[in-house]
Amino acid sequence: MKRPESYFLVLILVRTGEIVKTNKVVELNLEHFDEYYTVKGDGRMAIGTSVQNQRFQLFLKLLPKRSLILDQGCGTGYVAQFLLDEGHKVDCLDISPVAIKKCKQFFTLAGFNSEKYNLWVQDFLTFEYPETKYDGIMDLFTLHFVPHENQKKILESIFRALKPGGYFFLGIMLIGSIKISEPYSRITENGGTLLKVDEIEAYRCFYLWNPYEIRSVLTNLGFKIIHFYHPLSSIEFICQK
Ligand SMILES: C[S@@+](CC[C@H](N)C(=O)[O-])C[C@H]1O[C@@H](n2cnc3c(N)ncnc32)[C@H](O)[C@@H]1O
């Protein structure tokens, strides 16, 4: 699996005169997610968004009947199952093999026809996005784990992968969602916010935008923003190509 260049970056961090050195910056955090889905995640809750929320309901309403949807960073498929319930087809991808395995178990248990979905263990950084294939794409709280430049490229690929008029549902964390004044938080030179998850674990990196920046990235690509929701620490957009 191809990692961003900064994956093995050795960081020397200065905090009030003290030098903190770590070579364990975890960007993609596969182990973290595998552990989450193995130990903590019973997999029956969306981590990123609530399916009851207005945005998801609006997204559902906008989609044409029998749409094909890509859910990237699908987790255990909690959100995708509601699309299957509505008669849509889904391509679900996630970097965590544990999440995809659970997703398969849940879809089988729910009795969904396996012709209606694809499940892929796949890093979206290396995914070969098809051209103008999808009626809808969801990215719910996954993009902020990769550097801003990668996020822009992925968003560009998402734009191309949508059919004309297709819908994109994005949920993303914003600057301010992590308290960088905490003793185990730092800022990197490439605009990442490092959070030391606990005393032992490596630093985890988030690449956060302010709401204006991420809105501009989307509109510069050609997306029309139909609806957005902006609590303090995150933002959700429904966009149309
Ligand atoms: C915060 S969870 C959100 C899960 C789901 N979208 C939801 O709303 O419940 C982030 C998900 O993104 C996945 N992920 C993180 N980096 C990824 C990458 N580079 N490629 C694919 N999936 C990734 C994680 O494994 C995890 O399942």
Ligand as a Chemical Component Dictionary entry (heavy atoms), coordinates in Angstrom:
data_LIG
# 
_chem_comp.id                   LIG 
_chem_comp.type                 NON-POLYMER 
_chem_comp.pdbx_formal_charge   0 
_chem_comp.three_letter_code    LIG 
# 
loop_
_chem_comp_atom.comp_id 
_chem_comp_atom.atom_id 
_chem_comp_atom.alt_atom_id 
_chem_comp_atom.type_symbol 
_chem_comp_atom.charge 
_chem_comp_atom.model_Cartn_x 
_chem_comp_atom.model_Cartn_y 
_chem_comp_atom.model_Cartn_z 
_chem_comp_atom.pdbx_ordinal 
LIG C1  C1  C 0  -14.539 8.221 11.355 1  
LIG S1  S1  S 1  -14.724 6.707 10.471 2  
LIG C2  C2  C 0  -16.223 7.001 9.569  3  
LIG C3  C3  C 0  -16.914 5.744 9.130  4  
LIG C4  C4  C 0  -18.238 5.924 8.366  5  
LIG N1  N1  N 0  -18.066 6.725 7.166  6  
LIG C5  C5  C 0  -19.277 6.543 9.289  7  
LIG O1  O1  O 0  -19.716 7.665 9.027  8  
LIG O2  O2  O -1 -19.647 5.891 10.243 9  
LIG C6  C6  C 0  -13.467 6.860 9.218  10 
LIG C7  C7  C 0  -13.376 5.637 8.324  11 
LIG O3  O3  O 0  -12.469 5.922 7.260  12 
LIG C8  C8  C 0  -11.645 4.786 7.025  13 
LIG N2  N2  N 0  -10.420 5.293 6.390  14 
LIG C9  C9  C 0  -9.472  6.082 6.941  15 
LIG N3  N3  N 0  -8.520  6.350 6.034  16 
LIG C10 C10 C 0  -8.880  5.712 4.881  17 
LIG C11 C11 C 0  -8.304  5.607 3.583  18 
LIG N4  N4  N 0  -7.153  6.211 3.283  19 
LIG N5  N5  N 0  -8.940  4.880 2.632  20 
LIG C12 C12 C 0  -10.117 4.259 2.928  21 
LIG N6  N6  N 0  -10.714 4.324 4.134  22 
LIG C13 C13 C 0  -10.105 5.045 5.105  23 
LIG C14 C14 C 0  -11.454 4.173 8.405  24 
LIG O4  O4  O 0  -11.080 2.822 8.372  25 
LIG C15 C15 C 0  -12.830 4.393 9.020  26 
LIG O5  O5  O 0  -13.690 3.312 8.769  27 
# 
loop_
_chem_comp_bond.comp_id 
_chem_comp_bond.atom_id_1 
_chem_comp_bond.atom_id_2 
_chem_comp_bond.value_order 
_chem_comp_bond.pdbx_ordinal 
LIG C1  S1  SING 1  
LIG S1  C2  SING 2  
LIG S1  C6  SING 3  
LIG C2  C3  SING 4  
LIG C3  C4  SING 5  
LIG C4  N1  SING 6  
LIG C4  C5  SING 7  
LIG C5  O1  DOUB 8  
LIG C5  O2  SING 9  
LIG C6  C7  SING 10 
LIG C7  O3  SING 11 
LIG C7  C15 SING 12 
LIG O3  C8  SING 13 
LIG C8  N2  SING 14 
LIG C8  C14 SING 15 
LIG N2  C9  SING 16 
LIG N2  C13 SING 17 
LIG C9  N3  DOUB 18 
LIG N3  C10 SING 19 
LIG C10 C11 SING 20 
LIG C10 C13 DOUB 21 
LIG C11 N4  SING 22 
LIG C11 N5  DOUB 23 
LIG N5  C12 SING 24 
LIG C12 N6  DOUB 25 
LIG N6  C13 SING 26 
LIG C14 O4  SING 27 
LIG C14 C15 SING 28 
LIG C15 O5  SING 29 
# 
